[in-house]
Every structure is written in C-alpha cells, then in structure tokens.
Amino acid sequence: MRDFSKIVRAMKRKYGVRVRRWRRHMSGCAWSVSFSDGRPPINWIESPYPRTPISLAIFLHEIGHHAIGFYRYRVRCEEEYHVWVWALEQMRKFGVEPDKRVQTRFDKSMQYAVGKALRRGAKKLPEPLMRFAPEVGS
C-alpha cells in the first residue's frame, strides 16, 4: 500500500484546509465557515484518509472544492465535474494513475449529479456534461 501522507500534508497546507473528521466510508464533504467579525474563513473537509487510489481521489475531490472555489459555476453539477477533473489531474501530477475504480466513481458521481440537476429543472447542460445525461426514451 502506498503512503499518501506527503500528498495529504501538501494539499492541506497549500489550500489552507482543515480535516474535521476522517470518514470510514467512501464519501466526502467540503465547506467553508465565514465570520462577520473579520476573521479569515476556515476551509473544512471530511473524507476517507487516502490509503488507496479511490480514497485519494475522494480526498483530492474535496480539496478541489476549495482549490476551484464554491459557486464558481452556475450549475452545481458543473462544479462537480470540474472538481473531479481537477482531482484526477492532481493524482497524475503526484504519479498516481486513476484506476478503473476511480474512473467508475467519477462516472457514477457525475451521472447522479447531472440527473439531479435535470430533475430539479436544469434546462441546458454545458457540453462536457452531456455524456452523463440519462438517455431519453430507452
């Protein structure tokens, strides 16, 4: 098993992220807490501790929300797409090739996000997201 601790330390430091909790399951969450008294915001994540390529991808995905920025894209599923692409690029930069399990997670996550956007009334999807839209009439 590879040791990803250097990646964890580097990404936390670079993006000023704190880990609220290391999750036991393969899901994550990212948020930022702002203060009205002028203190700087605190960037938080929860994710599994990176021990495998899939847990590293989830960790980097959550860091990616802070790296790219929340609410940068009009449609939430577009933010998810760009954060996933960023996370996969970071994996490659660190010499970890995303495996089949990581690619499947990316695809399923995006299918869910795009489907949710469409159910909530999204009328037009950006071109890169069209491949994740459910087929109509099948």
N, CA, C and O atoms as a GROMACS GRO file, in nm:
protein
  552
    1MET      N    1   0.084  -0.118   0.000
    1MET     CA    2   0.000   0.000   0.000
    1MET      C    3   0.089   0.125   0.000
    1MET      O    4   0.182   0.135   0.080
    2ARG      N    5   0.060   0.218  -0.090
    2ARG     CA    6   0.138   0.341  -0.098
    2ARG      C    7   0.110   0.433   0.018
    2ARG      O    8   0.001   0.431   0.076
    3ASP      N    9   0.208   0.513   0.053
    3ASP     CA   10   0.192   0.611   0.159
    3ASP      C   11   0.161   0.746   0.094
    3ASP      O   12   0.245   0.805   0.026
    4PHE      N   13   0.040   0.795   0.116
    4PHE     CA   14  -0.004   0.921   0.058
    4PHE      C   15   0.005   1.036   0.157
    4PHE      O   16  -0.048   1.144   0.130
    5SER      N   17   0.070   1.017   0.271
    5SER     CA   18   0.073   1.120   0.376
    5SER      C   19   0.138   1.251   0.329
    5SER      O   20   0.096   1.358   0.372
    6LYS      N   21   0.239   1.243   0.243
    6LYS     CA   22   0.302   1.366   0.191
    6LYS      C   23   0.204   1.445   0.106
    6LYS      O   24   0.201   1.568   0.111
    7ILE      N   25   0.123   1.375   0.027
    7ILE     CA   26   0.021   1.441  -0.055
    7ILE      C   27  -0.080   1.509   0.036
    7ILE      O   28  -0.119   1.623   0.012
    8VAL      N   29  -0.124   1.439   0.140
    8VAL     CA   30  -0.222   1.494   0.234
    8VAL      C   31  -0.168   1.623   0.295
    8VAL      O   32  -0.236   1.726   0.294
    9ARG      N   33  -0.047   1.618   0.349
    9ARG     CA   34   0.012   1.736   0.413
    9ARG      C   35   0.026   1.852   0.314
    9ARG      O   36  -0.006   1.967   0.345
   10ALA      N   37   0.075   1.821   0.195
   10ALA     CA   38   0.097   1.926   0.094
   10ALA      C   39  -0.034   1.993   0.054
   10ALA      O   40  -0.039   2.116   0.043
   11MET      N   41  -0.138   1.916   0.032
   11MET     CA   42  -0.265   1.973  -0.013
   11MET      C   43  -0.335   2.051   0.098
   11MET      O   44  -0.393   2.157   0.073
   12LYS      N   45  -0.329   2.000   0.219
   12LYS     CA   46  -0.388   2.074   0.331
   12LYS      C   47  -0.319   2.209   0.348
   12LYS      O   48  -0.385   2.311   0.369
   13ARG      N   49  -0.188   2.208   0.339
   13ARG     CA   50  -0.110   2.332   0.357
   13ARG      C   51  -0.136   2.429   0.241
   13ARG      O   52  -0.163   2.547   0.263
   14LYS      N   53  -0.128   2.379   0.119
   14LYS     CA   54  -0.142   2.466   0.001
   14LYS      C   55  -0.277   2.536  -0.004
   14LYS      O   56  -0.285   2.653  -0.041
   15TYR      N   57  -0.385   2.464   0.034
   15TYR     CA   58  -0.519   2.521   0.022
   15TYR      C   59  -0.579   2.562   0.156
   15TYR      O   60  -0.697   2.598   0.164
   16GLY      N   61  -0.499   2.558   0.262
   16GLY     CA   62  -0.546   2.604   0.393
   16GLY      C   63  -0.669   2.529   0.442
   16GLY      O   64  -0.764   2.589   0.492
   17VAL      N   65  -0.667   2.398   0.426
   17VAL     CA   66  -0.783   2.315   0.458
   17VAL      C   67  -0.759   2.239   0.588
   17VAL      O   68  -0.650   2.188   0.614
   18ARG      N   69  -0.863   2.234   0.669
   18ARG     CA   70  -0.861   2.153   0.790
   18ARG      C   71  -0.950   2.031   0.769
   18ARG      O   72  -1.053   2.039   0.701
   19VAL      N   73  -0.910   1.920   0.828
   19VAL     CA   74  -0.992   1.799   0.822
   19VAL      C   75  -1.072   1.792   0.951
   19VAL      O   76  -1.015   1.779   1.059
   20ARG      N   77  -1.203   1.800   0.939
   20ARG     CA   78  -1.287   1.790   1.058
   20ARG      C   79  -1.290   1.648   1.111
   20ARG      O   80  -1.286   1.623   1.231
   21ARG      N   81  -1.297   1.552   1.015
   21ARG     CA   82  -1.304   1.411   1.054
   21ARG      C   83  -1.264   1.326   0.935
   21ARG      O   84  -1.301   1.355   0.821
   22TRP      N   85  -1.187   1.222   0.962
   22TRP     CA   86  -1.157   1.122   0.858
   22TRP      C   87  -1.271   1.021   0.859
   22TRP      O   88  -1.297   0.958   0.961
   23ARG      N   89  -1.338   1.006   0.748
   23ARG     CA   90  -1.454   0.917   0.739
   23ARG      C   91  -1.408   0.773   0.716
   23ARG      O   92  -1.304   0.748   0.655
   24ARG      N   93  -1.488   0.680   0.765
   24ARG     CA   94  -1.459   0.538   0.745
   24ARG      C   95  -1.514   0.487   0.611
   24ARG      O   96  -1.468   0.386   0.559
   25HIS      N   97  -1.611   0.558   0.558
   25HIS     CA   98  -1.669   0.514   0.430
   25HIS      C   99  -1.624   0.608   0.318
   25HIS      O  100  -1.565   0.714   0.343
   26MET      N  101  -1.652   0.568   0.196
   26MET     CA  102  -1.602   0.638   0.078
   26MET      C  103  -1.694   0.752   0.034
   26MET      O  104  -1.754   0.748  -0.074
   27SER      N  105  -1.704   0.852   0.118
   27SER     CA  106  -1.777   0.973   0.082
   27SER      C  107  -1.706   1.092   0.144
   27SER      O  108  -1.623   1.076   0.234
   28GLY      N  109  -1.739   1.211   0.096
   28GLY     CA  110  -1.674   1.329   0.149
   28GLY      C  111  -1.765   1.450   0.148
   28GLY      O  112  -1.877   1.445   0.096
   29CYS      N  113  -1.715   1.557   0.205
   29CYS     CA  114  -1.790   1.681   0.215
   29CYS      C  115  -1.690   1.795   0.229
   29CYS      O  116  -1.586   1.779   0.294
   30ALA      N  117  -1.720   1.909   0.169
   30ALA     CA  118  -1.635   2.026   0.180
   30ALA      C  119  -1.722   2.148   0.207
   30ALA      O  120  -1.829   2.163   0.149
   31TRP      N  121  -1.675   2.236   0.296
   31TRP     CA  122  -1.747   2.359   0.324
   31TRP      C  123  -1.651   2.461   0.380
   31TRP      O  124  -1.538   2.429   0.418
   32SER      N  125  -1.698   2.584   0.385
   32SER     CA  126  -1.618   2.693   0.438
   32SER      C  127  -1.703   2.769   0.540
   32SER      O  128  -1.823   2.789   0.519
   33VAL      N  129  -1.640   2.810   0.649
   33VAL     CA  130  -1.711   2.886   0.753
   33VAL      C  131  -1.656   3.029   0.751
   33VAL      O  132  -1.536   3.051   0.765
   34SER      N  133  -1.747   3.125   0.733
   34SER     CA  134  -1.709   3.266   0.731
   34SER      C  135  -1.751   3.334   0.860
   34SER      O  136  -1.845   3.290   0.926
   35PHE      N  137  -1.680   3.438   0.895
   35PHE     CA  138  -1.708   3.513   1.017
   35PHE      C  139  -1.735   3.658   0.984
   35PHE      O  140  -1.670   3.716   0.896
   36SER      N  141  -1.831   3.718   1.052
   36SER     CA  142  -1.866   3.857   1.025
   36SER      C  143  -1.774   3.956   1.098
   36SER      O  144  -1.780   4.076   1.071
   37ASP      N  145  -1.690   3.906   1.189
   37ASP     CA  146  -1.602   3.996   1.265
   37ASP      C  147  -1.466   4.018   1.199
   37ASP      O  148  -1.376   4.075   1.260
   38GLY      N  149  -1.451   3.972   1.074
   38GLY     CA  150  -1.327   3.997   1.002
   38GLY      C  151  -1.224   3.886   1.007
   38GLY      O  152  -1.123   3.891   0.937
   39ARG      N  153  -1.249   3.784   1.090
   39ARG     CA  154  -1.155   3.671   1.092
   39ARG      C  155  -1.158   3.601   0.957
   39ARG      O  156  -1.260   3.600   0.889
   40PRO      N  157  -1.044   3.543   0.918
   40PRO     CA  158  -1.044   3.472   0.789
   40PRO      C  159  -1.133   3.348   0.794
   40PRO      O  160  -1.150   3.288   0.900
   41PRO      N  161  -1.188   3.310   0.680
   41PRO     CA  162  -1.273   3.190   0.678
   41PRO      C  163  -1.192   3.064   0.707
   41PRO      O  164  -1.070   3.061   0.687
   42ILE      N  165  -1.261   2.960   0.754
   42ILE     CA  166  -1.198   2.830   0.778
   42ILE      C  167  -1.251   2.734   0.672
   42ILE      O  168  -1.372   2.719   0.655
   43ASN      N  169  -1.159   2.669   0.602
   43ASN     CA  170  -1.195   2.570   0.499
   43ASN      C  171  -1.189   2.431   0.560
   43ASN      O  172  -1.086   2.388   0.612
   44TRP      N  173  -1.301   2.361   0.554
   44TRP     CA  174  -1.314   2.228   0.614
   44TRP      C  175  -1.340   2.123   0.509
   44TRP      O  176  -1.398   2.151   0.404
   45ILE      N  177  -1.297   2.001   0.539
   45ILE     CA  178  -1.339   1.884   0.460
   45ILE      C  179  -1.359   1.766   0.554
   45ILE      O  180  -1.308   1.764   0.666
   46GLU      N  181  -1.433   1.669   0.505
   46GLU     CA  182  -1.438   1.534   0.562
   46GLU      C  183  -1.419   1.442   0.443
   46GLU      O  184  -1.476   1.464   0.336
   47SER      N  185  -1.338   1.339   0.462
   47SER     CA  186  -1.316   1.240   0.356
   47SER      C  187  -1.248   1.119   0.418
   47SER      O  188  -1.205   1.124   0.533
   48PRO      N  189  -1.239   1.010   0.343
   48PRO     CA  190  -1.159   0.897   0.394
   48PRO      C  191  -1.012   0.935   0.389
   48PRO      O  192  -0.970   1.012   0.303
   49TYR      N  193  -0.932   0.880   0.482
   49TYR     CA  194  -0.789   0.905   0.477
   49TYR      C  195  -0.733   0.831   0.355
   49TYR      O  196  -0.761   0.712   0.338
   50PRO      N  197  -0.656   0.898   0.270
   50PRO     CA  198  -0.606   0.834   0.148
   50PRO      C  199  -0.511   0.718   0.174
   50PRO      O  200  -0.399   0.736   0.223
   51ARG      N  201  -0.557   0.598   0.142
   51ARG     CA  202  -0.476   0.476   0.151
   51ARG      C  203  -0.472   0.400   0.019
   51ARG      O  204  -0.384   0.318  -0.005
   52THR      N  205  -0.570   0.429  -0.066
   52THR     CA  206  -0.583   0.363  -0.196
   52THR      C  207  -0.611   0.472  -0.301
   52THR      O  208  -0.642   0.585  -0.264
   53PRO      N  209  -0.600   0.440  -0.429
   53PRO     CA  210  -0.631   0.541  -0.530
   53PRO      C  211  -0.774   0.599  -0.517
   53PRO      O  212  -0.793   0.718  -0.539
   54ILE      N  213  -0.872   0.517  -0.483
   54ILE     CA  214  -1.009   0.569  -0.473
   54ILE      C  215  -1.023   0.664  -0.355
   54ILE      O  216  -1.087   0.769  -0.368
   55SER      N  217  -0.965   0.631  -0.240
   55SER     CA  218  -0.975   0.722  -0.125
   55SER      C  219  -0.893   0.849  -0.150
   55SER      O  220  -0.930   0.957  -0.102
   56LEU      N  221  -0.782   0.838  -0.223
   56LEU     CA  222  -0.706   0.957  -0.261
   56LEU      C  223  -0.789   1.045  -0.353
   56LEU      O  224  -0.790   1.167  -0.338
   57ALA      N  225  -0.858   0.985  -0.448
   57ALA     CA  226  -0.942   1.062  -0.541
   57ALA      C  227  -1.051   1.138  -0.466
   57ALA      O  228  -1.079   1.254  -0.497
   58ILE      N  229  -1.114   1.073  -0.368
   58ILE     CA  230  -1.220   1.138  -0.291
   58ILE      C  231  -1.162   1.252  -0.208
   58ILE      O  232  -1.220   1.360  -0.203
   59PHE      N  233  -1.047   1.229  -0.144
   59PHE     CA  234  -0.979   1.334  -0.067
   59PHE      C  235  -0.948   1.454  -0.158
   59PHE      O  236  -0.979   1.568  -0.124
   60LEU      N  237  -0.885   1.427  -0.273
   60LEU     CA  238  -0.850   1.536  -0.364
   60LEU      C  239  -0.973   1.606  -0.420
   60LEU      O  240  -0.971   1.727  -0.444
   61HIS      N  241  -1.081   1.531  -0.441
   61HIS     CA  242  -1.206   1.591  -0.487
   61HIS      C  243  -1.254   1.695  -0.386
   61HIS      O  244  -1.293   1.805  -0.423
   62GLU      N  245  -1.250   1.660  -0.258
   62GLU     CA  246  -1.296   1.755  -0.156
   62GLU      C  247  -1.203   1.875  -0.146
   62GLU      O  248  -1.250   1.988  -0.130
   63ILE      N  249  -1.072   1.854  -0.156
   63ILE     CA  250  -0.977   1.965  -0.160
   63ILE      C  251  -1.007   2.053  -0.281
   63ILE      O  252  -0.998   2.176  -0.274
   64GLY      N  253  -1.042   1.989  -0.392
   64GLY     CA  254  -1.071   2.060  -0.516
   64GLY      C  255  -1.182   2.162  -0.504
   64GLY      O  256  -1.180   2.264  -0.572
   65HIS      N  257  -1.280   2.136  -0.418
   65HIS     CA  258  -1.387   2.235  -0.397
   65HIS      C  259  -1.327   2.366  -0.346
   65HIS      O  260  -1.374   2.473  -0.383
   66HIS      N  261  -1.225   2.358  -0.261
   66HIS     CA  262  -1.160   2.478  -0.210
   66HIS      C  263  -1.064   2.536  -0.313
   66HIS      O  264  -1.052   2.658  -0.324
   67ALA      N  265  -0.996   2.451  -0.388
   67ALA     CA  266  -0.900   2.498  -0.489
   67ALA      C  267  -0.970   2.574  -0.601
   67ALA      O  268  -0.923   2.678  -0.646
   68ILE      N  269  -1.083   2.521  -0.647
   68ILE     CA  270  -1.157   2.582  -0.757
   68ILE      C  271  -1.248   2.694  -0.707
   68ILE      O  272  -1.262   2.797  -0.772
   69GLY      N  273  -1.309   2.672  -0.592
   69GLY     CA  274  -1.398   2.772  -0.535
   69GLY      C  275  -1.543   2.730  -0.545
   69GLY      O  276  -1.587   2.677  -0.647
   70PHE      N  277  -1.616   2.756  -0.439
   70PHE     CA  278  -1.758   2.725  -0.437
   70PHE      C  279  -1.833   2.829  -0.520
   70PHE      O  280  -1.791   2.944  -0.530
   71TYR      N  281  -1.943   2.787  -0.580
   71TYR     CA  282  -2.034   2.874  -0.655
   71TYR      C  283  -1.966   2.944  -0.774
   71TYR      O  284  -2.013   3.048  -0.819
   72ARG      N  285  -1.858   2.887  -0.825
   72ARG     CA  286  -1.791   2.945  -0.941
   72ARG      C  287  -1.870   2.915  -1.069
   72ARG      O  288  -1.864   2.990  -1.166
   73TYR      N  289  -1.943   2.805  -1.067
   73TYR     CA  290  -2.019   2.765  -1.185
   73TYR      C  291  -2.168   2.778  -1.156
   73TYR      O  292  -2.213   2.758  -1.043
   74ARG      N  293  -2.243   2.812  -1.260
   74ARG     CA  294  -2.385   2.838  -1.245
   74ARG      C  295  -2.462   2.712  -1.203
   74ARG      O  296  -2.551   2.718  -1.118
   75VAL      N  297  -2.428   2.601  -1.263
   75VAL     CA  298  -2.496   2.476  -1.234
   75VAL      C  299  -2.407   2.392  -1.141
   75VAL      O  300  -2.288   2.374  -1.168
   76ARG      N  301  -2.465   2.342  -1.033
   76ARG     CA  302  -2.388   2.268  -0.932
   76ARG      C  303  -2.316   2.147  -0.992
   76ARG      O  304  -2.202   2.117  -0.955
   77CYS      N  305  -2.381   2.077  -1.084
   77CYS     CA  306  -2.317   1.959  -1.144
   77CYS      C  307  -2.195   1.998  -1.226
   77CYS      O  308  -2.104   1.917  -1.243
   78GLU      N  309  -2.192   2.120  -1.277
   78GLU     CA  310  -2.074   2.166  -1.350
   78GLU      C  311  -1.956   2.184  -1.254
   78GLU      O  312  -1.842   2.153  -1.287
   79GLU      N  313  -1.985   2.236  -1.134
   79GLU     CA  314  -1.880   2.246  -1.032
   79GLU      C  315  -1.826   2.107  -0.999
   79GLU      O  316  -1.704   2.088  -0.990
   80GLU      N  317  -1.915   2.011  -0.980
   80GLU     CA  318  -1.872   1.874  -0.950
   80GLU      C  319  -1.782   1.819  -1.060
   80GLU      O  320  -1.680   1.755  -1.033
   81TYR      N  321  -1.820   1.844  -1.184
   81TYR     CA  322  -1.740   1.796  -1.297
   81TYR      C  323  -1.599   1.854  -1.292
   81TYR      O  324  -1.501   1.780  -1.300
   82HIS      N  325  -1.589   1.984  -1.278
   82HIS     CA  326  -1.457   2.049  -1.279
   82HIS      C  327  -1.373   2.008  -1.159
   82HIS      O  328  -1.251   1.997  -1.169
   83VAL      N  329  -1.437   1.985  -1.046
   83VAL     CA  330  -1.363   1.940  -0.928
   83VAL      C  331  -1.311   1.798  -0.949
   83VAL      O  332  -1.198   1.767  -0.910
   84TRP      N  333  -1.392   1.710  -1.010
   84TRP     CA  334  -1.344   1.574  -1.041
   84TRP      C  335  -1.227   1.578  -1.139
   84TRP      O  336  -1.128   1.508  -1.119
   85VAL      N  337  -1.239   1.658  -1.242
   85VAL     CA  338  -1.130   1.668  -1.341
   85VAL      C  339  -1.003   1.719  -1.272
   85VAL      O  340  -0.894   1.668  -1.297
   86TRP      N  341  -1.017   1.818  -1.185
   86TRP     CA  342  -0.903   1.872  -1.110
   86TRP      C  343  -0.840   1.763  -1.024
   86TRP      O  344  -0.718   1.748  -1.022
   87ALA      N  345  -0.922   1.686  -0.953
   87ALA     CA  346  -0.872   1.581  -0.865
   87ALA      C  347  -0.794   1.475  -0.944
   87ALA      O  348  -0.688   1.430  -0.900
   88LEU      N  349  -0.847   1.435  -1.058
   88LEU     CA  350  -0.778   1.335  -1.141
   88LEU      C  351  -0.646   1.389  -1.195
   88LEU      O  352  -0.547   1.316  -1.203
   89GLU      N  353  -0.644   1.517  -1.232
   89GLU     CA  354  -0.519   1.580  -1.276
   89GLU      C  355  -0.415   1.582  -1.164
   89GLU      O  356  -0.297   1.556  -1.186
   90GLN      N  357  -0.461   1.612  -1.042
   90GLN     CA  358  -0.370   1.615  -0.928
   90GLN      C  359  -0.313   1.476  -0.901
   90GLN      O  360  -0.194   1.462  -0.870
   91MET      N  361  -0.397   1.374  -0.912
   91MET     CA  362  -0.348   1.238  -0.893
   91MET      C  363  -0.233   1.209  -0.988
   91MET      O  364  -0.129   1.158  -0.948
   92ARG      N  365  -0.253   1.243  -1.115
   92ARG     CA  366  -0.150   1.219  -1.216
   92ARG      C  367  -0.023   1.298  -1.186
   92ARG      O  368   0.088   1.247  -1.202
   93LYS      N  369  -0.039   1.423  -1.141
   93LYS     CA  370   0.078   1.505  -1.105
   93LYS      C  371   0.159   1.440  -0.993
   93LYS      O  372   0.281   1.452  -0.990
   94PHE      N  373   0.090   1.373  -0.902
   94PHE     CA  374   0.158   1.306  -0.791
   94PHE      C  375   0.203   1.165  -0.828
   94PHE      O  376   0.253   1.091  -0.743
   95GLY      N  377   0.184   1.127  -0.954
   95GLY     CA  378   0.232   0.997  -1.000
   95GLY      C  379   0.140   0.881  -0.969
   95GLY      O  380   0.183   0.765  -0.967
   96VAL      N  381   0.013   0.910  -0.944
   96VAL     CA  382  -0.085   0.806  -0.916
   96VAL      C  383  -0.185   0.804  -1.032
   96VAL      O  384  -0.263   0.898  -1.048
   97GLU      N  385  -0.182   0.699  -1.110
   97GLU     CA  386  -0.273   0.690  -1.225
   97GLU      C  387  -0.412   0.646  -1.175
   97GLU      O  388  -0.424   0.544  -1.107
   98PRO      N  389  -0.516   0.724  -1.208
   98PRO     CA  390  -0.652   0.684  -1.169
   98PRO      C  391  -0.686   0.548  -1.230
   98PRO      O  392  -0.676   0.530  -1.351
   99ASP      N  393  -0.726   0.453  -1.146
   99ASP     CA  394  -0.757   0.319  -1.195
   99ASP      C  395  -0.904   0.308  -1.234
   99ASP      O  396  -0.979   0.406  -1.232
  100LYS      N  397  -0.944   0.188  -1.270
  100LYS     CA  398  -1.082   0.162  -1.316
  100LYS      C  399  -1.184   0.200  -1.208
  100LYS      O  400  -1.290   0.255  -1.238
  101ARG      N  401  -1.151   0.170  -1.084
  101ARG     CA  402  -1.243   0.201  -0.974
  101ARG      C  403  -1.263   0.353  -0.960
  101ARG      O  404  -1.374   0.398  -0.934
  102VAL      N  405  -1.157   0.429  -0.976
  102VAL     CA  406  -1.165   0.575  -0.968
  102VAL      C  407  -1.249   0.628  -1.085
  102VAL      O  408  -1.334   0.714  -1.066
  103GLN      N  409  -1.224   0.577  -1.204
  103GLN     CA  410  -1.299   0.622  -1.322
  103GLN      C  411  -1.448   0.589  -1.307
  103GLN      O  412  -1.533   0.670  -1.344
  104THR      N  413  -1.478   0.471  -1.256
  104THR     CA  414  -1.618   0.432  -1.234
  104THR      C  415  -1.684   0.525  -1.132
  104THR      O  416  -1.798   0.566  -1.150
  105ARG      N  417  -1.610   0.560  -1.026
  105ARG     CA  418  -1.664   0.651  -0.924
  105ARG      C  419  -1.693   0.788  -0.985
  105ARG      O  420  -1.798   0.847  -0.958
  106PHE      N  421  -1.601   0.837  -1.067
  106PHE     CA  422  -1.620   0.965  -1.136
  106PHE      C  423  -1.745   0.960  -1.222
  106PHE      O  424  -1.830   1.049  -1.215
  107ASP      N  425  -1.758   0.856  -1.305
  107ASP     CA  426  -1.872   0.844  -1.394
  107ASP      C  427  -2.004   0.837  -1.317
  107ASP      O  428  -2.100   0.907  -1.351
  108LYS      N  429  -2.010   0.754  -1.214
  108LYS     CA  430  -2.135   0.738  -1.137
  108LYS      C  431  -2.169   0.866  -1.061
  108LYS      O  432  -2.286   0.904  -1.053
  109SER      N  433  -2.068   0.931  -1.007
  109SER     CA  434  -2.090   1.057  -0.936
  109SER      C  435  -2.148   1.162  -1.030
  109SER      O  436  -2.240   1.236  -0.993
  110MET      N  437  -2.093   1.169  -1.150
  110MET     CA  438  -2.141   1.268  -1.246
  110MET      C  439  -2.280   1.233  -1.300
  110MET      O  440  -2.361   1.322  -1.324
  111GLN      N  441  -2.307   1.104  -1.320
  111GLN     CA  442  -2.442   1.064  -1.363
  111GLN      C  443  -2.545   1.105  -1.258
  111GLN      O  444  -2.653   1.154  -1.291
  112TYR      N  445  -2.510   1.085  -1.132
  112TYR     CA  446  -2.600   1.124  -1.024
  112TYR      C  447  -2.620   1.276  -1.022
  112TYR      O  448  -2.733   1.324  -1.012
  113ALA      N  449  -2.509   1.353  -1.030
  113ALA     CA  450  -2.517   1.499  -1.022
  113ALA      C  451  -2.595   1.558  -1.140
  113ALA      O  452  -2.675   1.650  -1.121
  114VAL      N  453  -2.572   1.506  -1.258
  114VAL     CA  454  -2.642   1.556  -1.377
  114VAL      C  455  -2.790   1.517  -1.370
  114VAL      O  456  -2.877   1.599  -1.400
  115GLY      N  457  -2.818   1.394  -1.331
  115GLY     CA  458  -2.958   1.352  -1.316
  115GLY      C  459  -3.032   1.437  -1.215
  115GLY      O  460  -3.148   1.474  -1.237
  116LYS      N  461  -2.967   1.469  -1.106
  116LYS     CA  462  -3.027   1.552  -1.002
  116LYS      C  463  -3.055   1.693  -1.056
  116LYS      O  464  -3.162   1.749  -1.031
  117ALA      N  465  -2.960   1.749  -1.130
  117ALA     CA  466  -2.980   1.882  -1.188
  117ALA      C  467  -3.099   1.882  -1.284
  117ALA      O  468  -3.179   1.975  -1.284
  118LEU      N  469  -3.110   1.777  -1.365
  118LEU     CA  470  -3.221   1.769  -1.460
  118LEU      C  471  -3.354   1.752  -1.387
  118LEU      O  472  -3.454   1.813  -1.425
  119ARG      N  473  -3.356   1.670  -1.283
  119ARG     CA  474  -3.479   1.653  -1.204
  119ARG      C  475  -3.522   1.784  -1.139
  119ARG      O  476  -3.641   1.809  -1.119
  120ARG      N  477  -3.425   1.868  -1.106
  120ARG     CA  478  -3.454   1.996  -1.041
  120ARG      C  479  -3.482   2.107  -1.142
  120ARG      O  480  -3.502   2.222  -1.104
  121GLY      N  481  -3.484   2.073  -1.269
  121GLY     CA  482  -3.528   2.169  -1.369
  121GLY      C  483  -3.420   2.235  -1.453
  121GLY      O  484  -3.450   2.332  -1.523
  122ALA      N  485  -3.299   2.188  -1.450
  122ALA     CA  486  -3.194   2.245  -1.535
  122ALA      C  487  -3.236   2.227  -1.681
  122ALA      O  488  -3.272   2.117  -1.723
  123LYS      N  489  -3.232   2.334  -1.757
  123LYS     CA  490  -3.278   2.330  -1.895
  123LYS      C  491  -3.166   2.298  -1.993
  123LYS      O  492  -3.188   2.228  -2.092
  124LYS      N  493  -3.048   2.350  -1.967
  124LYS     CA  494  -2.937   2.332  -2.060
  124LYS      C  495  -2.812   2.294  -1.983
  124LYS      O  496  -2.776   2.358  -1.884
  125LEU      N  497  -2.746   2.190  -2.030
  125LEU     CA  498  -2.622   2.145  -1.968
  125LEU      C  499  -2.503   2.189  -2.052
  125LEU      O  500  -2.512   2.191  -2.175
  126PRO      N  501  -2.392   2.223  -1.987
  126PRO     CA  502  -2.270   2.250  -2.064
  126PRO      C  503  -2.229   2.124  -2.141
  126PRO      O  504  -2.256   2.013  -2.096
  127GLU      N  505  -2.167   2.141  -2.254
  127GLU     CA  506  -2.133   2.030  -2.344
  127GLU      C  507  -2.058   1.914  -2.276
  127GLU      O  508  -2.094   1.799  -2.302
  128PRO      N  509  -1.957   1.939  -2.190
  128PRO     CA  510  -1.885   1.825  -2.131
  128PRO      C  511  -1.974   1.736  -2.043
  128PRO      O  512  -1.938   1.622  -2.016
  129LEU      N  513  -2.088   1.789  -2.000
  129LEU     CA  514  -2.175   1.711  -1.910
  129LEU      C  515  -2.278   1.627  -1.985
  129LEU      O  516  -2.344   1.542  -1.924
  130MET      N  517  -2.294   1.650  -2.114
  130MET     CA  518  -2.396   1.579  -2.190
  130MET      C  519  -2.377   1.427  -2.187
  130MET      O  520  -2.475   1.352  -2.192
  131ARG      N  521  -2.254   1.381  -2.180
  131ARG     CA  522  -2.230   1.235  -2.180
  131ARG      C  523  -2.281   1.168  -2.054
  131ARG      O  524  -2.295   1.046  -2.050
  132PHE      N  525  -2.309   1.246  -1.949
  132PHE     CA  526  -2.357   1.189  -1.823
  132PHE      C  527  -2.510   1.194  -1.812
  132PHE      O  528  -2.567   1.138  -1.718
  133ALA      N  529  -2.575   1.261  -1.906
  133ALA     CA  530  -2.722   1.273  -1.901
  133ALA      C  531  -2.786   1.139  -1.932
  133ALA      O  532  -2.738   1.064  -2.017
  134PRO      N  533  -2.896   1.109  -1.861
  134PRO     CA  534  -2.966   0.982  -1.890
  134PRO      C  535  -3.026   0.986  -2.030
  134PRO      O  536  -3.072   1.090  -2.077
  135GLU      N  537  -3.025   0.870  -2.094
  135GLU     CA  538  -3.083   0.862  -2.227
  135GLU      C  539  -3.235   0.870  -2.217
  135GLU      O  540  -3.296   0.807  -2.131
  136VAL      N  541  -3.293   0.948  -2.305
  136VAL     CA  542  -3.438   0.967  -2.306
  136VAL      C  543  -3.500   0.865  -2.400
  136VAL      O  544  -3.453   0.844  -2.512
  137GLY      N  545  -3.608   0.801  -2.352
  137GLY     CA  546  -3.683   0.709  -2.436
  137GLY      C  547  -3.624   0.571  -2.449
  137GLY      O  548  -3.660   0.498  -2.541
  138SER      N  549  -3.535   0.532  -2.359
  138SER     CA  550  -3.480   0.398  -2.371
  138SER      C  551  -3.542   0.302  -2.275
  138SER      O  552  -3.506   0.185  -2.273
   0.00000   0.00000   0.00000
